[in-house]
Amino acid sequence: MEKMPYTADMDRALAVLDQQPETTSVVTTDWKTGLPVLTGTRVTLRELRVSDARSLFAMLTTEEVSRFISPPPTTVEGFERFILWANRERAAGNYACFAIVPQGMDTAVGLFQIRQLEPGWGTAEWGFALGSAYWGTGLYAEGAELVLDFIFNTMGVHRLEARAAVQNARGNGALRKLGAVQEGILRRSFLRNGEYMDQALWSILAEEWRIAQIPVSATIH
Ligand SMILES: CC(C)(COP(=O)(O)OP(=O)(O)OC[C@H]1O[C@@H](n2cnc3c(N)ncnc32)[C@H](O)[C@@H]1OP(=O)(O)O)[C@@H](O)C(=O)NCCC(=O)NCCS
């Protein structure tokens, strides 16, 4: 379905939103007691399980996946500890981490992480990583749409940030194609393998994202 670009006439688009209150309402599900399962056609997002540790270790510790992200755990046991930590932080309401599970599989091949940048989740930051065998398959794009809906409509985030090393062409490309706006460059903000890298700061605002969900046909009279 063709979607409305962020540059569209805001007044006209907001008027359409007014007529569709269900698209703007924030669901008050208490995700802190357990993340919901988000189901797409080719991917399911769900809470991490300790049994995902082996698969995540295999998927996320390769050089091509990990070169531009904070160093992942270096052992299966390290991933198990990370999963237990993630579930504790979710219960505390500080953080959420969805496992990316392809259709027909049972284990995670990647992650979407979200953390609050201020108490109350007005602003938050997300990050993601996927095993390279699944790059370019559409799994990321579908999963991202599901998780963005959760972030804006369930968590109630109004501004979502992401940081990507400027050399990370795929990471920046993935954010750009979702409609994220690049706001600037954070100079020498990320230390990896003893080298400081510049990062691009990207954001998505809840109202822009909601407008982008409206089919273009809904605003043409
Ligand atoms: C980031 C990640 C989850 C995205 O998943 P993916 O399946 O690779 O993403 P997609 O293929 O759907 O989208 C990437 C986009 O970048 C584009 N891209 C790839 N290489 C590019 C390059 N050299 N220059 C510009 N754009 C590029 C792709 O063409 C694609 O856009 P398109 O679908 O419009 O063609 C995955 O690449 C990954 O796990 N990378 C390692 C971890 C990481 O860097 N995480 C991001 C931290 S911000």
The ligand as a MOL file (V3000), in Angstrom:
LIG
                    3D

  0  0  0     0  0            999 V3000
M  V30 BEGIN CTAB
M  V30 COUNTS 48 50 0 0 0
M  V30 BEGIN ATOM
M  V30 1 C 20.4220 -2.9470 10.2570 0
M  V30 2 C 19.7900 -4.2720 9.8110 0
M  V30 3 C 18.9100 -4.8510 10.9190 0
M  V30 4 C 18.8680 -3.9560 8.6140 0
M  V30 5 O 18.3550 -5.1520 8.0900 0
M  V30 6 P 18.4980 -5.4220 6.5070 0
M  V30 7 O 17.6930 -6.6200 6.1690 0
M  V30 8 O 19.9300 -5.4000 6.1580 0
M  V30 9 O 17.7800 -4.0940 5.9820 0
M  V30 10 P 17.1230 -3.8800 4.5690 0
M  V30 11 O 17.8560 -4.6570 3.5140 0
M  V30 12 O 15.6590 -4.0720 4.6810 0
M  V30 13 O 17.3700 -2.3070 4.4160 0
M  V30 14 C 18.6710 -1.7790 4.2760 0
M  V30 15 C 18.6150 -0.6980 3.2550 0
M  V30 16 O 19.9250 -0.1290 3.1570 0
M  V30 17 C 20.2760 -0.0990 1.8070 0
M  V30 18 N 21.7000 -0.2450 1.6790 0
M  V30 19 C 22.4310 -1.3650 1.7860 0
M  V30 20 N 23.7160 -1.1000 1.5600 0
M  V30 21 C 23.7790 0.2090 1.2850 0
M  V30 22 C 24.8420 1.0850 0.9310 0
M  V30 23 N 26.0990 0.6480 0.8120 0
M  V30 24 N 24.5480 2.3810 0.7460 0
M  V30 25 C 23.2920 2.8440 0.8480 0
M  V30 26 N 22.2270 2.0380 1.1580 0
M  V30 27 C 22.4880 0.7460 1.3890 0
M  V30 28 C 19.5740 -1.2750 1.1800 0
M  V30 29 O 19.4790 -1.1210 -0.1890 0
M  V30 30 C 18.2430 -1.2470 1.8910 0
M  V30 31 O 17.3330 -0.3440 1.3170 0
M  V30 32 P 16.2630 -0.8480 0.1760 0
M  V30 33 O 15.4700 -1.9710 0.8000 0
M  V30 34 O 15.4630 0.3760 -0.0850 0
M  V30 35 O 17.0710 -1.3000 -0.9760 0
M  V30 36 C 20.8910 -5.3060 9.4140 0
M  V30 37 O 21.5940 -4.8590 8.2780 0
M  V30 38 C 21.8730 -5.5630 10.5460 0
M  V30 39 O 21.5840 -6.3120 11.4520 0
M  V30 40 N 23.0530 -4.9180 10.4840 0
M  V30 41 C 24.0680 -5.1250 11.5420 0
M  V30 42 C 23.6860 -4.4920 12.8710 0
M  V30 43 C 23.4640 -3.0070 12.6870 0
M  V30 44 O 24.2410 -2.3480 12.0230 0
M  V30 45 N 22.4010 -2.4890 13.3010 0
M  V30 46 C 21.9970 -1.1040 13.1210 0
M  V30 47 C 22.5320 -0.2270 14.1440 0
M  V30 48 S 21.8290 1.3930 13.8740 0
M  V30 END ATOM
M  V30 BEGIN BOND
M  V30 1 1 1 2
M  V30 2 1 2 3
M  V30 3 1 2 4
M  V30 4 1 2 36
M  V30 5 1 4 5
M  V30 6 1 5 6
M  V30 7 2 6 7
M  V30 8 1 6 8
M  V30 9 1 6 9
M  V30 10 1 9 10
M  V30 11 2 10 11
M  V30 12 1 10 12
M  V30 13 1 10 13
M  V30 14 1 13 14
M  V30 15 1 14 15
M  V30 16 1 15 16
M  V30 17 1 15 30
M  V30 18 1 16 17
M  V30 19 1 17 18
M  V30 20 1 17 28
M  V30 21 1 18 19
M  V30 22 1 18 27
M  V30 23 2 19 20
M  V30 24 1 20 21
M  V30 25 1 21 22
M  V30 26 2 21 27
M  V30 27 1 22 23
M  V30 28 2 22 24
M  V30 29 1 24 25
M  V30 30 2 25 26
M  V30 31 1 26 27
M  V30 32 1 28 29
M  V30 33 1 28 30
M  V30 34 1 30 31
M  V30 35 1 31 32
M  V30 36 2 32 33
M  V30 37 1 32 34
M  V30 38 1 32 35
M  V30 39 1 36 37
M  V30 40 1 36 38
M  V30 41 2 38 39
M  V30 42 1 38 40
M  V30 43 1 40 41
M  V30 44 1 41 42
M  V30 45 1 42 43
M  V30 46 2 43 44
M  V30 47 1 43 45
M  V30 48 1 45 46
M  V30 49 1 46 47
M  V30 50 1 47 48
M  V30 END BOND
M  V30 END CTAB
M  END
